[in-house]
């Protein structure tokens, strides 16, 4: 399944596979959004798989957005695959 980004009630829901090949698409999309938003809520609950590279990209985006004095929240603890990958990379502290 290709990566899809849907906006639903204030949350950007990511669906499909998130990996090193398509994480740049997510990064570009969020960079365009943050220019006009005061904050972003990103849900990884519907991700079918994520690799360590994509985890690091999400973490770097979080750091970049927070440095610009905007809020960034990542929902994903209830997705075992996402939670396990963030935990393996020692970044599970950013997941809600």
Secondary structure, DSSP 8 states (H G I E B T S, - for coil): ---EEEEETTEEEEEEEE-TTTHHHHHHHHHHHHTT-SEEEEEEEEEEEE-HHHHHHHHHHHHHHHHTT-EEEEE-TT-HHHHHHHHHTT-GGGB-
